[in-house]
Amino acid sequence: MSHNYREPSHWYRALLALCLLLSLLLPMYAMGEAAPGREPLSLLVRLPDDIAPQQAPAHLASLGLEALAPIPRIHVWRARPLPGQPTSLQTLTQRLADAVDWIEEDGLVYAQEVVPDDPHYLLQQWNLPLIGMEQAWDWSRGQGVVIAIIDSGIDLVHPDLSAKLWINPGEIPGTGQDDDGNGYIDDVHGYDFVDRNAQPHDLNGHGTHVAGIAGAHTDNGVGVAGVGWEARLMALRVLTADGQGSWSDVAEAIIYAADNGARVINLSLVGSSYSEAVAAAVEYARSRESLIVAAAGNALGPIQYPAALPGVMAIAATTVLDEPATNYASGPQMDVAAPGVGIYSTYTRNAPSTYSHLSGTSMATPHVSGLAALLWAYDPTLTALQVTHLITSTAHDVHSPGWDERTGWGRIDARAALMSLGAANLEHRHYLPLVLRVPAP
């Protein structure tokens, strides 16, 4: 199996920086235009209880106000000054003190945004604001949800990852024993299925890059931010230093992840052929309510395995321009897309830099895994099917309207997914049954 990624050129990095600068300045400009006093003045007026609702418009008109609409149950009306009437709130308050219970301006409200202090966030990570992470983090940060990174391992001592590693609660470090009886000795942070030991250290860089996107240590003043801010990363090494591996190791790692509490299983790897063993492992993990998220593939052609398997979320890649990446895999199994071109994230410490840009569906996939962690942290009662539905149903069209073979249901929108879940919880809705969207034949 193999995975391909491309390093962007200098001109492309300059384009990334320019687009990020514009994305920061334009909202500020828009807010500056909208924030000053609006004309005409929009008011909220609480009328005395002896004014019947049907009398309210006439009563407000006698006070020099135009009735716009009532707010039910609390006897409050939206209103504005009639032409020629005072527009100063202070003047209106004084003049109407004896005629209304109170009057106030209908103020603006803003979504709270969380902007982490990681030094590379503002300058390099255009991908996270694009999918609404600053608003989504105000709802959830993935607290305690375990994401299994089945890849080339993770740099276990990376300053942006070491504090985020999953810790096996039943294993005692360094005893040389299988303390929790799960069949693996000293597997404190995961397991190395290539060298068959409990040190799944990354010798390639790919797994470390993927791990940083899914859940780098965020708001710690170091490096980059990760989607699953407070999620835990289970390191499962199945790829060698040259990025190769076997289906058998992948299948065993999937089973390990499901047995050891991983709610999300990230597979940023591909193989050209179908594997019965991996298909069986996927079915087993699904039976234990794990969500499997996999890269669709970077080669032009059909979606590759394991993303092409039933029950696996297949992920496409999009660009800084919010368009589908060209010459990548597509097909009827595609679920959603996520940023995947020129993604800046953690890299192995034995490389020239501990952070790097990489491109591919491998980079898109952990965005989705991190979002799944946020949803599960917000509502741990969700099933894997419901998490999938929340992600796909709130995705943003960036190609053909509706579902298409290149981007599935669209580019993920973390803000919309969390707000949709929050609204459902506030309204005490039941999540089942769900009507899942399926592509037309």
Secondary structure, DSSP 8 states (H G I E B T S, - for coil): -B-------HHHHHHHHHHHHHHHHHHHHHHHHHSS--SS--EEEE--TTS-GGGHHHHHHHTTEEEEEEETTTTEEEEEE-TTS---HHHHHHHTTTTSSEEEE-------------TTHHHH-THHHHTTHHHHTTT---TT-EEEEEES-B-TT-TTTGGGB---TT--TTSSS-TT-SS-TT-SSEEETTTTBS--B-SSSHHHHHHHHHH---SSSSS---SSTT-EEEEEE-B-TTS-B-HHHHHHHHHHHHHTT-SEEEE--BBSS--HHHHHHHHHHHHTT-EEEEE--SSSBS--BTTTSTTEEEEEEE-TTSSB-TT-B--TTEEEEEE-SSEEEE--TTSS-SEEEE-SHHHHHHHHHHHHHHHHHH-TT--HHHHHHHHHHT-B-SSSSS-BTTTBT-B--HHHHHHHHHHHHHTT----S--------
